[in-house]
Amino acid sequence: MKIISTNLAQPKTFRWKGNEETTGIYKSPSHKPIYLTKNNVLNDEISDRKHHGGFYQACYVFSAEQYPFWKGLYPHLDWNWGMFGENLTLSNFDERTVFLGDVYKVGNALVQLSQYREPCYKLGYKFGTQAIIKQFIERGFAGSYLSILEEGSVEVGDEFTLMDRPQKGLSVYDLFQLRYANEKDQEHLKIAAASESISQNKRVFFKSYMES
């Protein structure tokens, strides 16, 4: 996996159901290194700190290989890296072959694959239709948040070097599927509920579906 774009956002206001809201989803290539801190990406807008930022959601990554699919569905949009609100656009990032809890060295930072991104109405607003929420979930390749174990700078061209992988693996793809599946795999639930790579409230969520 390699960084092909580092993306940052300035706050953008918009009207939603009669109210003025602010979002940081309108990211664009920064063309410079960015610094990953324990709780966020330095100089990047986080408008909703209840659902973004913090240790388990410090940095969001998304696959460049997914862009052609979405460009095919929404060819009228003005496309550039960062379109999905990701801080890092990665090449060769396949959610089926990377795992929850994987630890990577990238640039000067040490990062860990953590919890999934849950799409919300702000993604729908940006794409001009709330239909993308269902499409995004059904597609299943939703990227991943990173926890920052050691802060540091990263830049275009930096590669992710695997340093550690949990013994009981659950791919990033399977974790996302587990979140939205009506019938949840019990073995996957056990792994997710016990993983310290995701927040406590999400572990409780998965544990609630485990058979006694």
N, C-alpha and C positions, 0 to 999 in steps of 0.2 A: 504494500500500500504506500502511496506517495501523495504528498500534498500538491495539488495543481492550482489551488487558489486559496488565499486567506481573505476572509470577508468580514466586514464590520458594518454597523448601521448607526445612523443618526436617528433620533426620535422622530416619528412621523405621526401626525394626528389625523384621525378620520372620524366620520360620523357612523354610529352603529345604534340602531333602534332609538334614535332621538338623542343619544348621548355622545359627547366627544370623548374619544379614547386615544391612547397613545400606544404605539407598537414599535418593536425593534426588529420586525420580520423583514423589513425592506433592506436587506444587506446587499452589499456590492463589493467587488474585489478591492482590496486595500493596496495591492501592489507593493507591500512591504511586510516585514516580519511582524507577528503579533505575539503578545505576551499572555501566557496562560497562568492565571492565578487559581488559588484553591476554590474560589467562589464564582469566578466569571472570567471572561476575556477582557483584558484591559482596554479601555476606551470604546467598548461596545455597549450599545443601548440595551438595557433590560428594563422594560416597562412594567412587567408583571412578575414581581419576585416571588409570588406564591407558586407559580408554575414554571418559572425559568430561573436559572442561576442557582447558586448554592453548591455544596460539595458534589452532589450526585448529578447535577446538571450544569456543570461549569462551562462546558464547551460542547457544541453540537456538530457532528460530522455527517456528511451525506456523500453518496457515491456518484461520481461523474457518469458512470455507465447507466444510470437510471434516467439521465436527462433526455436521451432520444425518445424514450417511451412517452414522457410527459410533453415534450415538444410536439409529438405527433397528435396528442389530444388537444393541446392548446397552442396551435401555431401562430395565433394572432398576438400573443403576448410578447413583450420586449424581453428576450432571454439573455441572461448573463449568469455567471457563477454566483452562488449565494441566493438563488431564486427561492429555495425552500427554507431560508432563514438560517442556513448552516454557516458556522464560523470557518470550517475547513471543508473544502471540496476535495475528495480523495479519488485517485484512480486505483483500480483493482481492489476496491472495497466491496466484498461480497458477504452480505449478512449471513449467508448459509455456512460460511467457512471460518467465521470469527466467533468468539464465544464470550458470553457474559463473564466478567472477571478477568479477561485477558489483560496482561500488563505489557505495555509497549514503551520503548524509548523512542522519542521523536524530537529532533532538535535538541534543545537543552532541557526538555521536560520529560517527566515520567508520568504516563497516563494509564488509566484503566477503563475498559469498556464497561459502562454502567447501564442505566435504565433507558427504556425506550421513550420515544417522543410520541405523545398523544396529540394528534392534530386537532386544532380548534377553529372557531369561526374566523380568526384572523387570517389563517391560510386561505379560507374560502373567500374572504374579502379581497385578498391580494390577487387571487386567480379569477375573481369576478363571478364565482358561483360556489355555493355551499356544497354542491355535488362532489367537489373534489375530496371532501372529508371521507365519504364512503369509498370513493375510488382509491384514495391513499391507503386506507385500511385494507381493502381487498387486494391491492397490489402487494403489500406486505414487506416491501423493501423501504423501510422508514428511516434508515440511518441509525445513529446511536448517540447518546450523550457520553461524554467522558468525565470521569473524575480525575482531578489533577493531584497525583501523589507527590510530585516534586515540581514546583513552579519553574517555568522557563519560557524562552522564546522559540517560536517555530516559524518556518518560512517555506515558500514555494520550493519544491525539489526535495524537501526533507522526507525521508522514508521512515516508516514504522517498523521497528525491530522488536520482534516478540521476545519478552524477557521471562514471562511466566504465564502458565495456563492452569486453571482449576482442574483437579482430577475428575470431578463429575461435571461434564460439559453440557451446556445448553446454549445453542447458537443464538446469536442476536435475532436472527429470523424467527426461530422457534419461540423465543421469548415474546416477540411482538405478536405472533400468532396466538400464544397462550393467553395474552391479555384480552383478545377479542373473541376467542373461540367460545361457542355455546357449550360444546363438550370439551372440557379441559383435561389434557393428559395428566394422569396422577403422578407419574414419575417426574415429569417436567415441573409440576407444582411443588414437589418436594425440593427440587433443586432451587427453584426461584424463591421459595419461602425461607430457605436456609442461607441464601446468598447475602453476604455483607456488601456486595457490590451495588445493591439497590437500596433505596431508602426503607426505613422501618415501616412506614404506612403501606408501601407496596408489598413488602413481605407479609404483612397482616392481610392484605387483600388476597394474595395467592393462598395463604394458609386457610382462609375462610372457605375455599373451594375443595380442600382436601377431605377425603373420606376418612371417617374415624374408624 
